[in-house]
Amino acid sequence: MSAIPPLSCLRSFEAVSRLGSVTLAAAELHVTHSAVSQQLKVLEELLGLVLFVREGRGLRVTEDGRLYSMQVRAALSGIADATRQIQARPKAFELVVAVMPSFGFCWLLPRIQRFHARYPHITVRLQASLAISNLVQESVDVGVRMGRGDWEGVSKHLMFYDDMIVVASPAFNDGDLPRTPEQVIASPIIFTMDSWQPWCEAAGLSAEVARSGLCSNDSNLVLEAVRLRQGVALVRRSLAHDAIERGELVQLTDCTVPYPYPYWIVAPDREQVDVKREQFVQWLLEEAEHYRQVLKHSDATR
């Protein structure tokens, strides 16, 4: 380790080689001009190399300096990444939960307060992304995914199956809502990435639904556009259920189609049992069961 120059010298060298100026490097590092100059001198003496040559009022990095600067920059970047990763690691009282933004906003967030009431000592950090998280690399304790459940290296629990329904704002079209499948597809449609074809087939429609107008891969944006009375949308029931219960949205027809990918709770395989993770998984399964019972009751009273 004695071959490693002082970190302050390396930071000054990297900044000067990138910016081409001691003055700019000093400003970036919040040190004096003379301090940067001294650190460059120390580094050159340690290496026994000339790293810069003066040209007019500026500095030009030598070929040795250019090659060294590339490696130093990569090494400093690696240190910065390692620092960010260790800072991002969950604390003993934290639980990191990876969710899709739509599921987190529409389904989990309205229920999470019940978990806090039961386990007030646990801080839940929601990590929302449309990408599938690498649970180990990203230090995630629990994830919620949609799919067939064929992921490797994780434990998994089935939460619930979903279906697709057509929704609108109760004030859409001044309250004159489409009620038949024909009226629905004749309305302005806000598209998710899901196809309307299965729903049209279930509704007995032969017409194609032309994909035009607004489309988004984020269901939160689609649902907000529906709330703003910009059109109707075919969405997963789990994302619209609570808004329907609050009267913010209405289901336009009884025609529904199964969504092909159920929700799963996933967690990285670990030999050591994490109590807070197990508590969250158990709570989430209870909430999923309660949600299924609410849907059954709604179907029975419809």
N, C-alpha and C positions, 0 to 999 in steps of 0.2 A: 504493500500500500504506500510505501515511501516514494514511489515513482509518480504519485498523483500530485500535481501542483496545487497550491491553495485555490479553493473554489472562487474566491474573489478575483484572482488573476484570470481564471478561465472565463468568468462572467464578463469581465472587462474586455478580454480578447475577443470573445464571441460577439459582443455588441459593437466593438470598433470594426471588426471584419465585416459585419453585416451592414453597418451604417456608413462606414468609410470616414468616420469623424470621431475624434476624441471628445469634442464638445457635445455632439449629439448623444454619444454613449454615456457621458457623465450625466446628462440631463435625464436619460432613460433610467439610469441606475440610482439617481438621486445622490450622487457623490460629486466631489470636486474634479475639475479638469486635471489638476496635479495628481490626484489620487489614481485616476485611470492611467495616466502616463507612467506613474511609478509602478503600478501593477503590470503594465506591459513590459517594462524594463526588467522586472523581477522574473517574469515568465521567459523572456528571451534568454536571460542568464541561466536559468534552470535548464532550458532546452539546448542551449548552445547554438541557437539558430536565430537568423534575422527574419522576423515575421512581417514587418512592414518597412516600406521605404517611403520617404517623404517626397511628395510631388506638389510643388507650389505650397498652397495652404492646407492641402489634404494629405491623406495617407493612402498608399496603395499596398494591398496585401501581396506578399510574395507567393510563389508557387508552393513553397513549403507551408506558408501560413494558410493558403487557401485549402490545401488538403487537410491540414490540422483542424481548421475551423469547421469543416464539414463533420468531422468525427466528434469534435467537442460539442457542436450544436446538437447532434443526435444524442450524445450522452446526457446533456443538460435537459433535453426534451424527455428522455427516459426517466430522469430524476423527477421532473415535473409531473409526468404521468403517474409514477409510483406514489408521489405525494398526494395527488388528487384521489387515487384509488384508496389509499389508507385512510384519508380523511372521510371518504364516502362510506367506509365500512360501518355497518350499523353498530350502535352502542349496545351495551348489555340490556338496556330497557327499550330498545327500538326494534320494530318489526317492519321489514321492507316487503311490501306487497306490490308485485308487478301486475298491472291490469291494462286492458285496452281503454282508451279515453272514454268511449261511449259507455262501456259497462261500468267504469268507475264513477262517471258522472250521474248516469241515469238509474243504476241499480244499487251499487255499493254505497255511494255517498249518503243517500237517504236513510240507510240502515246502520251505518258505522257508529253512530252515537250510542247504539245499544251495546256495542262491544266495549266502548269507552266506559259506559256505566258499569259494566260487569268487571272490567279489568282496567281501572283508572291509572294503574302504574305503568301500563304499556303504551308507548308512543308508536302509532302506525304511520309509516312513511309510504305514501302511495307513489309508485313510480309508473306513470302513464306513458304508454307508447303503442303505436300500431305495429311495431316490430316485435317478433318473438324474443323475449329476453333469454339470454344465457344465464340460467339461475346461479351457476357456480361462479362464473367470471364476474358477474355484476353483483355478487353478494346479496342475492335475493332470497328471502326466507320462504315466501309463498307466491305463487302466480296463479292467475285465472286465465285459462285459454279456451278457445273454441277449436274443435277438431275431432278426429277419430280416436284420440287417446293413445296413439301408437308412438309416443315419444320415448326415447331411451334415456336412462340415467336419472329418472325422476319417479317419485311415488305419485300416485294420482287417485283422485276420488271424483266420481261422476256427480255433478251438481244437479242439472236439469236439462231437459230438451226444450227447444224453443220452437215457435212458429212465426209465420209472417202475416201481418195484418195491414190493412190500408187505413191510414189516419189523416185527419185534417184538423185545423183549428175550428172550434164551433162558430167562429165569426167569418170563416172562409166564404167567399162569394156572398157577402152580406147575410150569412146564415142560411142561404138556400143551398144546402149541402147535396152533393151527389149521393144517391142511395142505391142505385143499381150498378152492376159491373160496367154496363155500357156507358153510364154517366161518369163513372170513375175514370175510365181510360180516355174519355173525351175532355177531361179536366186538365189544367196545367199540372204537370207531374215533376216532382223533385226526385231525382234518381240517386239511389245508393249504388254500390257496385254490384248489387244482386240483381238477377234477371227477373223480369215480370212474367216470363213465359209460364212457369209452373202455376202461378196464381191465375193467369188468364185461362189456362187449361182447366183448372179446378172450377173456375167461374163459368165454364162453357163458352168462352169467347174464342173465336177463330182469328180475330184481328191481331195484328202485330202492334206492339206499343213502340212507337218511334222514340228513340233515345235522343231527345233534343231539350234545350233549355239547361237548367242548372243540374249539375251532377257533382257529387263529392264522395271521397273515400272515407270521410269522417262523419259518422252518423249523428254526432252532436250538431254539426253544421246543418245537416238535412233536417233534423228535428226543429232547430231554431228557425229555419226558413219556413217550415210548416206552421210554427207558432206565429210567425209574422204574416200568415195568410197568403203566402206566395204560391201555394199549390198543395197537392196531396202527395203522400209518399207511402211506399211499401216498406215497412220496417219490422224488425224483430219485436215481438210482443214485450219481451223483457225490458226493452228500452223505452217503450211507450206506456207500459201499464200504470206506473205511478202518476204520470201526467194525465192519463185518462181518469184515474181515480180523483185527481184534484180538479178535474173539469177543464184542464188546459187543452186537451186533445179529445177527439171523439173517434171511435172506430166506425168506419163508414158502412161496411157490410159484414155479414156473418161469414163470408168466404175467407178461409184461412188455408195456408199450406205449411207443412212441416219444414223447419229449417234443418238442413242436412247435418249441421255440426253442433253437437251439444256443448255445454259449458263443463269444464273440468277444473278442479283444484289440483295444482301440481306443486311439488316441492322437491328440492334436490335430495338425492339419496345420501343420508348421513348416518353413521353408526351411532353417534351420540344423539340422544333425544333432546330436542329443544322444547322446553315446556311451553314457552309463549307461542311458539309456532303451532304446537298441537292444540293449544287453547283457541287460537284463531281459526284453525281448520275446523275444529268441532263446532265453533260458533257459526262459521260460514255454512256448514252442512245443515245446522238447525235453521238458519235463515232461508236456505234453499228449500227445505221441507215445508216451512211455513208459507213460502211463496207458492209452492205447488198446491198446498191446501186452499189457499185463497183463490187460486185459479179454478180449482174444482168446485168450490162454493159458488163462484161467479157463473160457471157453466151450468150448475144445477138450478140457479135462480133466474137464469136468462129466459 
